[in-house]
């Protein structure tokens, strides 16, 4: 991979004129400042300008003096904007120090083999549960436990067979808990089970029977099931949600002590199970599990803990490799305006695909997000419109020659993007005989094009309508590009061909759109106020306020409503496309939406990496789950 030259005298066309004369004679490097197109100046610097010009003029020939003078006169002195992002709290040295007792090292190779052997034994015992589990409800509990504990990927075939048995189950005497449980599990696996199954719990007026208020477990199952609906089923499942929410909140109001049930209720009312990031939920459910399952499923707890810790050790190893890559890339030193967020960007990749066999996908996807983040910040806060127009055109050309007119800091971004895309295309061509460079180029061009639209809006003071904003913002959030890159990075697992990719992008357009829109709306709800304060383009909340003349609180409620609607559309398209899209694509889209909800649930989880985000990373990456020996 070509590495962009750093900390050297800029090599723009203008260097010959004034670079040599200024670079060593002034503490402030004029060659770097001029090559960016602006002087990032303070009042003090502006007073020094005449003296600096005198020094520069004294060392160049007469023709070059005129050229230098014209360039100086044509420069517009501006102060670049800054988001004042805090430095990373995870330096590469700290990341490279991560280790647990489950990390494969030479001195621990025997212990690691013992863990691996124990894991295989536990997996075999868990598989035997499928054969010994006969009843419908017990089968539901087994499937749900495996999913929530984060170990379902070990038993994909067994779970598929068990779900198929559930589709043939026409037992008509199920209570509310089992009915809603059955509905949710089938919907989660892409089956179109009708909402008519809830009719028997309604009165003649179509409303749910108030006598159900005492069935707290059933109400919780109904609440969770209500998030698996589509737009067409809005009346039925929205009433189920409203009914269950009211009675669950009423129940909690009368409870002063905290127990396993009240904790589950509080968690679900805060964020429903279907919207939770998988790795987060695995850790959470492991903590709740011991007192919440039948005795015959206790073996799953040991399996889940051991698997969680072994997978965590793989994630640590990946991050160590990424820390070395990040240090060598040099963005931290050369692009100081951008967010330095390697760990937080890895959270995106881990959220989209956490399973241990997808190491390469996570590593490369994290690199993609890191480069995207720098370019996003360049468009959002640092670059001039003229520079951004040049950069966008260069991305479309996808050629090292296209970066000659770019300022130095943009050359760093551009070459990193180009190297990443070309390396990915080369890897796929070498290993699979497929040339996907045009798809990679297209995704970067679309992404940067959407960034430029927002930069133009900001530069011209344009206030877009909500429809206009969302028509561009679902792309600028990076969702479509992330999904395409993640899918290409799983070429072997997906049996990828060019024909299958074309069909997947065509058939999966709606799923990619709605999952990207969820990511965008979640992002806006978590970050819009901070971005407006620093002078960014209006986000969905502000668009809604401007367009309808309503308060910020009302606008946020509208956007939350749109977020809920987007989940319904995602559910609808998931079921409609279940037979023509690979599960890999569908799951990545769902997981991207879930990860966005997780990251922006308590504010800007990327821009501000302290607080909840830091705690989450510590628990997911750094600290293993204790296992009693």
Residue pairs with C-beta under 8 A, 6 or more apart in sequence:
1 419
1 423
2 415
2 419
3 328
3 329
4 330
4 334
4 411
4 412
4 415
4 416
5 11
6 330
6 333
6 334
6 412
7 333
7 334
9 15
9 19
9 20
9 23
9 29
9 31
10 19
10 31
10 32
10 35
10 408
12 35
12 404
12 407
12 408
13 404
14 31
14 34
14 35
14 71
15 31
15 35
17 60
17 64
17 67
17 68
17 71
18 30
18 31
18 34
18 56
18 60
18 64
18 68
18 71
19 31
20 59
21 55
21 56
21 58
21 59
21 60
22 29
22 30
22 31
22 52
22 55
22 56
23 29
23 30
23 31
25 55
25 59
26 52
26 55
28 45
28 48
28 52
30 52
30 56
32 408
33 39
33 40
34 71
34 75
35 407
35 408
36 387
36 407
36 408
36 409
37 75
37 384
37 386
37 387
37 407
38 75
38 76
38 77
38 78
38 80
38 384
39 45
39 49
39 75
39 77
39 78
40 79
40 80
41 49
41 77
41 79
46 77
53 69
53 72
56 68
57 65
57 68
57 69
60 68
78 384
80 337
80 381
80 382
81 381
81 382
81 534
81 535
82 337
82 381
82 382
82 534
83 337
83 339
83 377
83 380
83 381
83 534
83 607
84 534
85 338
85 339
85 340
85 607
86 608
86 609
86 610
87 340
88 332
88 340
88 341
88 342
88 343
88 609
89 609
89 610
89 614
90 342
90 343
90 609
90 617
92 323
92 324
92 326
92 327
92 342
95 319
95 320
95 322
95 323
95 342
95 343
96 320
96 323
96 324
98 316
98 319
98 320
98 621
98 622
99 105
99 316
100 309
100 312
100 313
100 316
100 624
101 108
101 111
101 309
101 624
102 112
102 115
102 309
102 310
102 312
102 313
102 624
103 112
103 313
103 316
103 317
104 112
104 313
104 317
105 112
115 306
115 310
116 310
118 306
119 303
119 306
119 307
119 310
122 299
122 302
122 303
122 306
123 154
123 155
123 303
125 299
125 303
126 146
126 151
126 154
126 155
126 299
126 300
126 303
127 155
127 158
129 142
129 296
129 297
129 299
129 300
130 142
130 155
130 158
130 161
130 162
132 296
133 139
133 142
133 162
133 296
136 166
136 169
136 171
136 174
136 178
136 182
137 178
137 181
138 294
139 162
139 165
139 166
140 166
140 178
140 181
140 182
140 185
141 293
141 294
141 297
142 162
142 297
143 152
143 159
143 162
143 163
143 185
144 181
144 185
145 285
145 289
145 293
145 297
145 300
146 152
146 155
146 159
146 300
147 159
147 188
148 273
148 281
148 282
148 285
149 282
149 285
149 286
149 289
149 300
149 301
149 303
149 304
150 278
150 279
150 281
150 282
150 283
150 285
150 304
150 307
150 308
150 311
150 354
151 282
151 300
151 303
151 304
151 307
152 159
153 355
154 307
159 189
160 189
163 185
163 186
163 189
163 191
166 182
166 185
166 186
167 186
167 191
167 193
169 182
174 182
175 215
175 218
176 201
176 212
176 215
176 218
176 219
176 221
176 222
177 215
177 217
177 218
177 221
178 221
179 197
179 198
179 200
179 201
179 221
180 198
180 218
180 221
180 222
180 224
180 225
181 221
181 225
182 193
182 197
183 193
183 195
183 197
183 198
183 225
183 228
184 221
184 224
184 225
184 228
184 274
186 193
187 193
187 225
187 228
187 571
187 575
188 228
188 274
190 574
190 575
190 578
190 586
191 575
191 578
192 575
195 229
195 233
195 236
195 237
198 208
198 222
198 236
198 240
201 208
201 209
201 212
202 208
202 209
203 209
207 239
207 243
208 239
208 240
208 243
212 218
212 219
212 243
212 247
213 219
213 247
213 250
216 247
216 248
216 251
216 261
216 265
217 261
219 243
219 244
219 247
219 248
219 251
220 244
220 248
220 264
220 265
220 268
222 240
222 243
222 244
223 240
223 241
223 244
223 245
223 248
223 268
223 269
223 272
224 268
224 272
224 273
224 274
225 237
225 240
226 237
226 238
226 240
226 241
226 244
227 237
227 241
227 272
227 273
227 274
227 275
227 567
228 237
228 274
228 571
229 236
229 237
229 238
229 568
229 571
230 568
230 569
230 571
230 572
230 575
231 565
231 568
231 569
231 572
232 572
234 568
245 269
248 265
248 268
248 269
249 269
251 265
252 262
252 265
252 266
252 269
255 262
260 288
260 291
260 292
263 288
264 288
264 292
267 284
271 597
271 601
273 281
275 567
275 593
275 594
275 597
276 284
276 594
276 597
276 598
277 351
277 591
277 594
277 595
277 597
277 598
278 351
278 354
278 591
278 594
279 350
279 351
279 354
279 620
280 598
280 616
280 620
282 304
282 308
283 308
283 619
283 620
283 625
285 304
286 301
286 304
286 305
286 308
286 625
289 300
289 301
289 304
290 298
290 301
293 300
293 301
302 627
305 625
305 627
306 627
308 624
308 625
309 624
309 625
309 627
310 356
311 354
311 355
311 356
312 620
312 621
312 624
314 356
314 359
315 346
315 350
315 354
315 362
315 620
315 621
316 621
318 346
318 359
318 362
318 363
318 366
319 342
319 343
319 346
319 621
321 363
322 342
322 346
322 363
322 366
322 367
323 342
325 367
326 332
326 342
326 370
329 370
329 416
330 412
331 338
331 340
331 370
331 374
331 412
331 416
332 340
334 409
334 412
335 374
335 377
335 378
335 409
335 412
335 413
337 377
337 378
337 381
337 382
338 373
338 374
338 377
338 378
338 382
339 373
339 374
339 377
339 606
339 607
341 370
341 373
341 606
341 609
342 366
342 370
343 609
343 617
343 621
344 599
344 605
344 606
344 609
344 613
344 617
345 366
345 369
345 370
345 373
345 606
346 362
346 366
346 621
347 595
347 599
347 605
347 613
347 616
347 617
347 620
348 365
348 366
348 369
348 482
348 592
348 595
348 599
349 361
349 362
349 363
349 365
349 366
349 369
350 362
350 620
351 591
351 592
351 594
351 595
351 598
351 599
352 365
352 482
352 486
352 588
352 591
352 592
352 595
353 361
353 362
353 365
353 486
353 490
353 587
353 588
353 591
357 493
358 489
358 490
358 493
360 489
361 486
361 489
361 490
364 424
364 485
364 489
365 482
365 485
365 486
365 489
367 420
368 420
368 481
368 482
368 485
369 478
369 482
371 413
371 416
371 417
371 420
372 447
372 478
372 481
372 482
373 606
374 413
374 416
375 413
375 417
375 447
375 448
375 451
376 451
376 476
376 478
378 388
378 391
378 409
378 410
378 413
379 388
379 448
379 451
379 452
379 454
379 455
380 451
380 454
380 455
380 531
380 536
381 534
381 536
382 409
383 391
383 410
383 455
385 455
385 456
385 459
387 406
387 407
387 410
388 451
388 452
388 455
389 452
390 405
390 406
390 410
391 406
391 410
391 413
391 414
391 448
392 448
392 449
392 451
392 452
393 402
394 402
394 403
394 405
394 406
394 414
395 414
395 417
395 444
395 445
395 448
396 445
398 418
398 421
398 441
398 444
398 445
400 415
400 418
402 414
403 410
403 411
403 414
403 415
406 414
417 444
421 437
421 440
421 441
421 444
422 437
424 440
424 485
424 488
424 489
425 435
425 436
425 437
425 440
428 434
428 435
428 436
428 488
428 491
429 435
429 436
431 491
431 492
432 491
432 492
432 496
434 491
434 496
434 497
434 498
436 488
436 498
436 501
439 484
439 488
439 501
440 484
440 485
440 488
443 480
443 481
443 484
443 485
444 481
446 475
446 480
446 481
447 475
447 476
447 478
447 480
447 481
449 475
450 472
450 473
450 475
450 476
451 476
453 472
453 476
454 472
454 473
454 476
454 537
455 537
456 462
457 463
457 464
457 537
457 538
458 535
458 536
458 537
463 538
463 543
463 546
464 472
464 537
464 538
464 543
465 543
465 547
466 540
466 543
466 544
466 547
468 543
469 538
469 539
469 540
469 543
470 517
470 520
470 540
473 520
473 524
473 539
473 540
474 480
474 513
474 516
474 517
474 520
475 516
476 520
477 516
477 519
477 520
477 523
478 519
479 512
479 515
479 516
479 517
479 519
479 520
479 592
480 512
480 513
480 516
482 592
483 512
483 515
483 516
483 585
483 588
483 589
483 592
484 505
486 588
487 494
487 496
487 501
487 504
487 584
487 585
487 588
488 496
488 501
490 496
490 584
493 584
494 500
494 582
494 584
494 585
503 580
504 581
504 582
504 585
505 512
507 577
507 580
507 581
508 577
508 581
508 585
508 586
508 589
510 569
510 573
510 577
511 570
511 573
511 574
511 577
511 581
511 585
511 586
511 589
512 589
514 566
514 567
514 569
514 570
514 573
514 589
514 593
515 570
515 589
515 590
515 592
515 593
516 592
517 566
518 563
518 566
518 567
518 570
518 593
518 596
518 597
519 592
519 593
519 595
519 596
520 540
521 540
521 559
521 562
521 563
521 566
522 563
522 593
522 596
522 597
522 599
522 600
522 601
523 596
523 600
524 539
524 540
524 541
524 559
525 541
525 556
525 559
525 560
525 563
525 600
526 599
526 600
526 601
526 602
526 603
526 604
526 605
527 539
527 600
527 603
527 604
527 607
528 539
528 540
528 541
528 542
529 541
529 552
530 604
530 607
530 608
531 539
532 538
532 539
532 542
538 546
540 559
540 562
541 552
541 555
541 556
541 559
542 555
544 550
544 555
544 558
544 559
545 551
545 552
545 555
548 555
548 558
550 558
567 593
570 589
570 590
570 593
574 586
574 590
577 586
578 586
598 605
598 616
599 605
599 606
599 613
601 612
602 611
602 612
602 613
603 611
603 612
605 612
605 613
606 613
